[in-house]
Amino acid sequence: MKKRFQKLAALFLVGSMTAALVSGCGGTSGGSSSGDSGDGGSSSGEPAEVTLWHYFEAEAPAFEALIEEYNESQDAIHITPTFVSREELMNQYTIGAVSGELPDIGMVDSPDMASYISLGVFEDITEDLQDWEDLENFYAGPLLSAQDAEGHYYGLPQNSNCLTLCCNMDILNAAGFDAPPTTWDEFREVCEKTTDTANGVYGFSMCAIGTEEGTFQILPWIWSAGGDISDLTSAGSVKAIQFLTDLVQDGYMSKEVVNWQQSDAYNAFCAGKAAMFESGTWQLQDIDEKINGTFNYEYGLLPMDQEYASCIGGENFGVCTGTEYKDECVDFLKWFMSAEKNAEFTAAATKLPVRSDAVGLQEIFTTDERYAVFNEEMNYARPRGPHAQWPTLSEALYNATQQAMLGDQSVEDALAGAASVIDPILAEDPLPESNAGGGVADDVNQ
């Protein structure tokens, strides 16, 4: 993309990117010149001062401890982390695309990275990763989120999460079920037999709010039926949204899900008002405390129609355009995303590794049955996009889903309306063909 267009686009993107934020100031690029020696460092012999922006809060102690470990492990590179709130950080990237004031390394939510790549915020590091054999061990979904449509790398995924099904086994057992459902037919039957409207208990709860959170929870159902956001009028896409709409209209799921954030669906489940809910990794932090022993629960994969599917979240770290220390940034990212360090951080931060070979390195991932389910689900998890106009695509999808769930339009008409927004965008700039499932990466795209 040409620089002039990047700067013009940046002026318009800040509003849409801010609106797309789901959860959870700046310095300039570090250093005056980069040394020519193979082991890094500045020409003066001092370590290369590499600036890094992040929005970790609760995870900050574990994150900063790893950075300190890296700094002490060698004397060629010094990483200086700076906390910037998530909303402000995204704004600073947009401003930096015009002004050039960017860090050397920047953190970004995985579905947002493509938008900032398109603005020129991140540097192409594909050649720097060509001979790094570790890439073969990364899950395909997180790895794809750090690439553009041509398969060029602009950073690496650092942590991930995905969605699974969490079940109140006391309610399921009482209804005659001894395990979480694995297929849509089984799932609907469980929903029907566990719904108790007299006591305000629904078979299922999820987040279908009109934000990126809603898209995050809707997409796995579309993918499982063989549909995609790039083909919303297909039989699979229509089947998936009809399936979710029927759960609402048949009374197995509250109509309030169109207003619910993920935390609301979680709270309904913990209060015993939903037999099942669509759950994320981050909820493992306090689910036992919230339930407080009032019932037994069990995790399972999201039920499948044609195939298992889930959606990833998590953060990436990219090398920013204009850095004086590109080689040093890549060296740090390789160390930071090594199997050992990836396992160490994600275990401490209640997140999932982005590498399959990291799973066996921390006891919690192998002994906690809940994590075992989430890590298995990562084999079927896909990223949102990646696409430079993902906020627009996402908005069209969640608006259409809400219209169908509330009965304002038929599923077919609602999805046709969304497709009329999405299809022209993708005709000009298609989604990557490789976003067709989970698994582990094969190689570095050339």
CORPEGI-V333172 format. One record per residue. RES is the residue in one small letter. SS is DSSP state (@ for helix, = for strand, . for the rest). PHI is phi in radians with two decimals (* if undefined). Layout:
res-><RES | RES>
ss-><SS | SS>
phi-><PHI | PHI>
This chain:
res-><m | k | k | r | f | q | k | l | a | a | l | f | l | v | g | s | m | t | a | a | l | v | s | g | c | g | g | t | s | g | g | s | s | s | g | d | s | g | d | g | g | s | s | s | g | e | p | a | e | v | t | l | w | h | y | f | e | a | e | a | p | a | f | e | a | l | i | e | e | y | n | e | s | q | d | a | i | h | i | t | p | t | f | v | s | r | e | e | l | m | n | q | y | t | i | g | a | v | s | g | e | l | p | d | i | g | m | v | d | s | p | d | m | a | s | y | i | s | l | g | v | f | e | d | i | t | e | d | l | q | d | w | e | d | l | e | n | f | y | a | g | p | l | l | s | a | q | d | a | e | g | h | y | y | g | l | p | q | n | s | n | c | l | t | l | c | c | n | m | d | i | l | n | a | a | g | f | d | a | p | p | t | t | w | d | e | f | r | e | v | c | e | k | t | t | d | t | a | n | g | v | y | g | f | s | m | c | a | i | g | t | e | e | g | t | f | q | i | l | p | w | i | w | s | a | g | g | d | i | s | d | l | t | s | a | g | s | v | k | a | i | q | f | l | t | d | l | v | q | d | g | y | m | s | k | e | v | v | n | w | q | q | s | d | a | y | n | a | f | c | a | g | k | a | a | m | f | e | s | g | t | w | q | l | q | d | i | d | e | k | i | n | g | t | f | n | y | e | y | g | l | l | p | m | d | q | e | y | a | s | c | i | g | g | e | n | f | g | v | c | t | g | t | e | y | k | d | e | c | v | d | f | l | k | w | f | m | s | a | e | k | n | a | e | f | t | a | a | a | t | k | l | p | v | r | s | d | a | v | g | l | q | e | i | f | t | t | d | e | r | y | a | v | f | n | e | e | m | n | y | a | r | p | r | g | p | h | a | q | w | p | t | l | s | e | a | l | y | n | a | t | q | q | a | m | l | g | d | q | s | v | e | d | a | l | a | g | a | a | s | v | i | d | p | i | l | a | e | d | p | l | p | e | s | n | a | g | g | g | v | a | d | d | v | n | q>
ss-><. | . | @ | @ | @ | @ | @ | @ | @ | @ | @ | @ | @ | @ | @ | @ | @ | @ | @ | . | . | . | . | . | . | . | . | . | . | . | . | . | . | . | . | . | . | . | . | . | . | . | . | . | . | . | . | = | = | = | = | = | = | = | . | . | . | . | . | @ | @ | @ | @ | @ | @ | @ | @ | @ | @ | @ | @ | @ | @ | . | . | . | = | = | = | = | = | = | = | . | . | @ | @ | @ | @ | @ | @ | @ | @ | @ | @ | @ | @ | @ | @ | . | . | . | . | . | = | = | = | = | = | @ | @ | @ | @ | @ | @ | @ | @ | @ | @ | . | . | = | . | . | . | @ | @ | @ | @ | . | . | . | @ | @ | @ | @ | @ | = | = | @ | @ | @ | @ | @ | . | . | = | . | . | . | . | . | = | . | = | = | = | . | . | = | = | . | = | = | = | = | = | = | @ | @ | @ | @ | @ | @ | . | . | . | . | . | . | . | . | = | @ | @ | @ | @ | @ | @ | @ | @ | @ | @ | @ | . | = | @ | @ | @ | . | = | = | = | = | = | . | . | . | . | . | . | @ | @ | @ | @ | @ | @ | @ | @ | @ | @ | @ | @ | @ | . | . | . | . | @ | @ | @ | . | . | . | @ | @ | @ | @ | @ | @ | @ | @ | @ | @ | @ | @ | @ | @ | @ | . | . | . | . | . | @ | @ | @ | @ | . | . | . | @ | @ | @ | @ | @ | @ | @ | @ | @ | . | . | . | = | = | = | = | = | = | = | @ | @ | @ | @ | @ | . | @ | @ | @ | @ | @ | . | . | . | . | . | = | = | = | = | . | . | . | = | . | . | . | . | . | = | = | . | = | . | = | = | = | = | = | = | . | . | . | . | . | @ | @ | @ | @ | @ | @ | @ | @ | @ | @ | @ | . | . | @ | @ | @ | @ | @ | @ | @ | @ | @ | @ | . | . | . | = | . | . | = | @ | @ | @ | @ | @ | @ | . | @ | @ | @ | @ | @ | . | @ | @ | @ | @ | @ | @ | @ | @ | @ | @ | @ | @ | = | = | . | . | . | . | . | . | . | @ | @ | @ | @ | @ | @ | @ | @ | @ | @ | @ | @ | @ | @ | @ | @ | . | . | . | . | . | @ | @ | @ | @ | @ | @ | @ | @ | @ | @ | @ | @ | @ | @ | @ | @ | @ | @ | . | . | . | . | . | . | . | . | . | . | . | = | . | . | . | . | . | .>
phi-><* | -1.26 | -1.05 | -1.09 | -1.18 | -1.02 | -1.21 | -1.15 | -1.11 | -1.08 | -1.14 | -1.67 | -1.41 | -0.98 | -1.14 | -1.21 | -1.21 | -1.10 | -1.16 | -1.51 | -1.11 | -1.77 | -2.30 | -2.59 | * | -0.25 | -1.91 | -1.78 | -0.99 | -1.38 | 1.48 | -1.72 | -2.74 | -1.80 | -1.20 | -1.63 | -1.25 | -1.17 | -1.72 | 1.34 | 1.63 | -1.44 | -1.17 | -1.44 | 1.64 | -1.37 | -1.13 | -1.14 | -1.57 | -1.81 | -1.58 | -2.40 | -1.79 | -2.60 | -2.14 | -1.11 | -2.07 | -1.06 | -1.48 | -0.99 | -1.02 | -1.15 | -1.13 | -1.22 | -1.15 | -1.18 | -1.09 | -1.09 | -1.06 | -1.11 | -1.05 | -1.40 | -1.41 | -2.75 | -2.12 | -1.64 | -2.33 | -2.17 | -1.60 | -1.96 | -1.47 | -2.29 | -1.37 | -2.37 | -0.96 | -1.02 | -1.07 | -1.17 | -1.11 | -1.11 | -1.12 | -1.15 | -1.09 | -1.13 | -1.15 | -1.13 | -1.09 | -1.61 | -1.46 | 1.49 | -1.53 | -2.32 | -1.30 | -1.41 | -2.27 | -2.31 | -1.62 | -2.66 | -1.13 | -0.97 | -1.26 | -1.53 | -1.08 | -1.05 | -1.11 | -1.36 | -1.05 | -1.13 | -1.50 | 1.55 | -1.27 | -1.96 | -1.64 | -1.24 | -2.08 | -0.98 | -1.09 | -1.21 | -1.83 | -0.98 | -1.76 | -1.55 | -1.16 | -1.02 | -0.98 | -1.12 | -1.67 | -1.40 | -1.12 | -1.11 | -1.06 | -1.05 | -1.13 | -1.09 | -1.20 | -1.71 | -2.03 | -1.65 | -1.12 | -1.57 | 1.49 | -1.46 | -1.59 | -2.17 | 2.97 | -2.42 | -1.23 | -2.02 | -2.63 | -2.55 | -2.68 | -2.68 | -1.98 | -2.33 | -1.86 | -1.94 | -2.14 | -1.38 | -1.26 | -1.13 | -1.20 | -1.13 | -1.07 | -1.12 | -1.58 | 1.72 | -2.01 | -1.89 | -2.74 | -1.05 | -1.18 | -1.97 | -2.14 | -1.09 | -1.09 | -1.12 | -1.06 | -1.13 | -1.12 | -1.09 | -1.00 | -1.10 | -1.48 | -1.83 | -1.27 | -2.32 | -1.10 | -1.08 | -1.90 | 1.22 | -1.86 | -1.83 | -1.20 | -2.60 | -2.37 | -2.63 | -1.77 | -2.22 | -1.18 | -1.43 | -2.55 | -1.06 | -1.03 | -1.12 | -1.01 | -0.95 | -1.54 | -1.43 | -0.99 | -1.00 | -1.21 | -1.13 | -1.10 | -1.07 | -1.51 | 1.57 | -1.65 | -2.86 | -1.13 | -1.42 | -2.60 | -1.27 | -1.63 | -1.23 | -1.06 | -1.17 | -1.12 | -1.09 | -1.05 | -1.15 | -1.21 | -1.14 | -1.06 | -1.18 | -1.09 | -1.11 | -1.06 | -1.27 | -1.22 | -1.55 | 1.50 | -1.53 | -2.47 | -1.14 | -1.11 | -1.19 | -1.06 | -1.25 | -1.92 | -1.52 | -1.34 | -1.06 | -1.16 | -1.22 | -1.10 | -1.10 | -1.13 | -1.08 | -1.14 | -1.11 | -1.47 | 1.39 | -1.73 | -2.57 | -1.28 | -2.51 | -2.64 | -1.49 | -2.01 | -1.92 | -0.97 | -1.06 | -1.33 | -1.19 | -1.06 | -2.42 | -1.11 | -1.14 | -1.15 | -1.22 | -1.31 | 0.97 | 1.29 | -1.30 | -2.78 | -1.59 | -2.32 | -2.60 | -1.71 | -2.53 | -1.08 | -1.01 | -1.05 | -1.90 | -1.79 | -1.54 | -2.79 | -1.25 | -2.72 | -2.65 | -2.18 | -1.68 | -2.12 | 1.94 | -2.06 | -1.99 | -2.13 | -2.01 | -1.51 | -1.45 | -1.06 | 1.58 | -1.09 | -1.43 | -2.22 | -1.03 | -1.05 | -1.14 | -1.08 | -1.13 | -1.02 | -1.13 | -1.07 | -1.09 | -1.15 | -1.13 | -1.74 | -1.14 | -1.00 | -1.10 | -1.28 | -1.13 | -1.15 | -1.09 | -1.21 | -1.14 | -1.14 | -1.25 | -1.78 | 0.96 | -2.19 | -1.90 | -1.10 | -1.68 | -2.15 | -1.19 | -1.39 | -1.53 | -1.06 | -1.45 | -1.65 | -2.23 | -1.02 | -1.07 | -1.30 | -1.85 | -1.76 | -1.57 | -1.07 | -1.16 | -1.12 | -1.04 | -1.17 | -1.08 | -1.20 | -1.16 | -1.09 | -1.06 | -1.20 | -2.04 | -1.59 | -2.10 | -1.46 | -1.45 | 1.53 | -1.26 | -2.76 | -1.09 | -1.89 | -0.97 | -0.96 | -1.24 | -1.09 | -1.09 | -1.06 | -1.09 | -1.20 | -1.23 | -1.13 | -1.13 | -1.09 | -1.12 | -1.04 | -1.23 | -1.08 | -1.49 | 1.37 | -1.27 | -2.51 | -1.17 | -1.02 | -1.06 | -1.21 | -1.11 | -1.25 | -1.12 | -1.14 | -1.13 | -1.10 | -1.16 | -1.51 | -1.35 | -1.03 | -1.10 | -1.15 | -1.31 | -1.13 | -1.48 | -2.53 | -1.16 | -1.19 | -1.05 | -1.14 | -1.32 | -1.46 | -2.27 | 2.68 | -1.64 | 1.57 | -1.87 | -1.07 | -1.53 | -2.88 | -1.45 | -1.20 | -1.65>
